Amino acid sequence: MQWLFFGGYALVFFALLAGLVLWRKRNRKTRAPFPENARLLRGPGETLRRKLADLDERSVYEILAALLLPLGVGLVLAQIAIRLDGTPQIIGLLIAGLGLFASLIFVIRRLVQGIERWRNTWLGYFGERIVAESLEPLKTSGFRIFHDVPAGDSKAPFNIDHVIVGPSGIFAIETKTRRKGRARAGFAEHQIIYDGRVLAYPWGEDRHGLDQALRQARWLEDHLAQLLGRPTPVQPILTFPGWMVISRARGEVTVLNPKQIPAAVALRGTPVLDEHQLDLVSRQLEARCRDVEF
């Protein structure tokens, strides 16, 4: 009888929960004052913002699992053990305790991993917002800025964090927001040094982000060339918000602090793109970025 009660309670509980989720999704757009086909341009970190929203929703289910899974496992194993006698019962209760402990470890680990994913995603989102603010002054000089530009195809989609289009050309920016760590002897804990090939962090060297920035710029270059029917060079930039970046040599990718970007892309000499070309490129990018729904 108690099993029927427990099973019925769990069934009703999850049915009500599923109904609440469906009701929330269906009523999100009810009586909204906007047209159904309204689409906004992507803001900085739009992909990460959506990921944060998904993580927030998933956290509700993971917290419920953390509350119910150990209880369910413990009850099932305890009921089995109670039906036994003597030594088997003691062994059964011991197994029930171990099962309860193992399920607790499992759900706690899942919760910790979820919190860590949320922290890392938020860090990346905030970094992209910082970069976006650093680019704002360029608008007064005739530059147009697009954020979180969808790229790739259905099999291998990705996004370009920021694209600058202006008289001096087109620039694809990849943002890497990295936490600071312990510095080695002779290295400052707030500096990244670029020698044209690798990045030297306080704790070691790697090429984190360099190949990605170059690959994304080449994709955008090819994509625009196909749409516009002529070569359209795109210059890759890798930026690290919150870090002092020291470039000691030129490489295929320009590495900068966000505050250095406006001066680095400013027009010097003859414009690379005229107003007509600026409009053509901007329209293509706007068409890709205008997909934010209510």
Buried (B, 14 or more C-beta within 10 A) or exposed (E): EEEEEBEEEEEEEEEEEEEEEEEEEEEEEEEEEEEEEEEEBBBBBBBBBBBBEEBEEEBEEBBBBBEBBBEBBBBBBBBBBEEEEEEEBEEBBEBBBEBBEEBBEBBEEBBEEBEEBBEEBBBBBBBBBBBBEBBEEBEEEBBBBBBBBBBEEEEEEBBBBBBBBBBBBBBBBBBBBBEEEEBEEEBEEEBBBBBEEBBBBBEEEEEBBBBBBBBBBBBBBEBBBEBEEEEBEBBBBBBBBBBEBBBEEEBBBBBBBBBBBBEBBBBEEEBBBEEEBBEBBBEBBBEBBEEBEE
